[in-house]
């Protein structure tokens, strides 16, 4: 049951990331501005009065979103593979490779969206976010295995 839940969440994350990158530049900017306002980094009036500052904050918000979404994608890709294979190292490697490939494909797809471009730095940020999430989970699961190596039921409720 759990593996199917992880698979569904992973598919939803892949789809959500693809959906966000399908938005044109104006829509993407408006979404970033909404986040800036909700986080109380700037007011709507300040965004209008100080476009340079808004652009800098928007850039940080977008890169943080890249990192965070791909960290989640990496975690759930890893969990999905691990639940199906029960192979820790294989899940680490294949999860990272899958998220890196998707990051590259998504950036390439984004180059066809009006006002958007393909950025290698975004692929690197995405891959780093995925790697951090995957490595944290990998190390956590590895430490659990060392403590009680043969009793998977104890840790995962099976």
Secondary structure, 3 states (H helix, E strand, C coil): CHHHHHHHHHHHHHHHHHHHHCCCHHHHHHHHHHHHHHCCCCCHHHHHHCHHHHHHHHHHHHHHHHHHHHHHHHHHHHHHHHHHHCCHHHHHHHHHHHHHHHHHHHHHHHCCCCCCCCCHHHHHHHHHHHHHHHHHHHHHHHHHHHHCCCCHHHHHCC
